[in-house]
Amino acid sequence: MVSDEDENDPVDDIRRYDRIVVPGNFQATLKDDKGNEQKVDVTDISAGGAGLVVDEQFGNSTYVELHMDGFGKVPAQVKRQFAEGIGVEFDISEKEREAMQEELLAFRKTVDAKTF
């Protein structure tokens, strides 16, 4: 049987929102669904979600809250695991997503200028 989907197809990896790679010293606080908090490193971020380096294990579909300077508290859901951490998808409205996109554009300029 022939599949219409090619798992190596780069088109499948197109993201809905521009992702910003964040320098290694951008930290946030992650609060799990039990109220436990831990410091995490944000590796990349977009209006759709973020990549986080975490110390603890989080199961896929776990609801979390990400606290980031400049962005406030953002509800999210764990969507994937990787070697050093997790990928979360933000659980926000389209209006909030659009506002975050604008904030991220300003943040990108700060990161590019290395003034954070």
Buried (B, 14 or more C-beta within 10 A) or exposed (E): EEEEEEEEEEEEEEEEBEBBEBEEEBBBBBBBEEEEEEEBBBBBBBBBBBBBBBEEEBEEEBBBBBBBEEBEEBBBBBBEBEEEBBBBBBBBEEEBBEBBBEBBEEBBEEBEEEEE
